[in-house]
Amino acid sequence: MPELPEVEITRRGLAEHLTGSKIERAVVRNADLRWPIPERLPGLLRGQTVRSLRRRAKYLLLDCGEGTLILHLGMSGSLRMLPANTPPDKHDHFDLILGNGTLMRLRDPRRFGAVLWHKGDVLTHPLLAALGPEPLDKDFDARYLHQATRGRKASIKQCIMDNHIVVGVGNIYANEALFHAGIRPQVAAARLNLPRCAILVEEIRATLAEAISLGGSSLRDFVDTSGKPGYFQQCYWVYGRGGESCRRCGAPIRQIRLGQRSSFYCRNCQK
Ligand SMILES: [Zn+2]
């Protein structure tokens, strides 16, 4: 599943090609995504000029002046720039055909992605209005996390994966950040003191920033025709390593379920 780093890399890969481009037309081959693609969308997009491509949580926001195209990659989606005459594949549900002879194509085999339209301030859209701060922004700090977790019954891992507290910390990065912070995933969030919140905030930022910089090497995949999605493989410290030895101390990595999600930790390195 694309996580925040993949979405940010997608944004960087597409932004330079889209910004300033005129939209010739939009093609909807299958409107049946997580929510239906609005029927009037091709009419709304025709002739618009792309002003910018921003990201909020895992949503990509294509500002077209008169409104914003909201894109989400869901479980399996990818977006790429291709020559305008590239024949579509079975899972290529949506194209944005630009005036410069290229197109932006959404491929989404599992169809959990989204293509929506919003007129006016896009940050007031129901999908975006209640979201917590961005993990890489300065308003996500130790004091904020400490305050946001007081009185919470949930584990710290469930809290950092809660979009109302902070956006874009998926299962992989929650596990990895907690390892680096030396905090067990099942620790009650309300019991985490301010200094430990500070370490965790730092490690969440570092883990995401490192993944984004790793993904930078895959940027060219957004403009070739190889069909590779813009996902990248990394070496994890604990994620997906249940039963294997801790890379730091050699003890076996434990695997537990927390809120339906697989959670991994080292009993030695995390308290
Ligand atoms: Zn260890």
Boltz pocket constraint, residues with backbone or C-beta under 6 A from the ligand:
constraints:
  - pocket:
      binder: B
      contacts: [[A, 246], [A, 247], [A, 248], [A, 249], [A, 250], [A, 251], [A, 266], [A, 267], [A, 268], [A, 269], [A, 270]]
      max_distance: 6.0
